[in-house]
């Protein structure tokens, strides 16, 4: 998979100008805002949530918040365990310039494999099944960003 998590410390004013700085701030706000109450209920049931792995179960709501703030496309791939068992879907973003960023990729610590992503339309109306988690995460992020 060619999607890499964006490192806040590595975000600079390079070729993509101010997007790296904005993305770094958004990533910081997201990481400060994740919690058990924004985690996917399926992932909570499977392995719980812990500050030791804060990105666990946060991918879809995180991708939606990044999409709200920076636009672009939503990307989705399937997740498989090392034994080939299907575990679900993983979401990330393709920014307007074509750069793919995955701010929750580090949740996969057991060697899971994520298939190549496809661009998916933004859910209309209530985002996915997780409207409450999305609304809570979005509000926390916007507050931390001073918006």
Order of alpha helices (4+ residues) and beta strands (2+ residues): alpha-alpha-alpha-beta-beta-beta-beta-beta-alpha
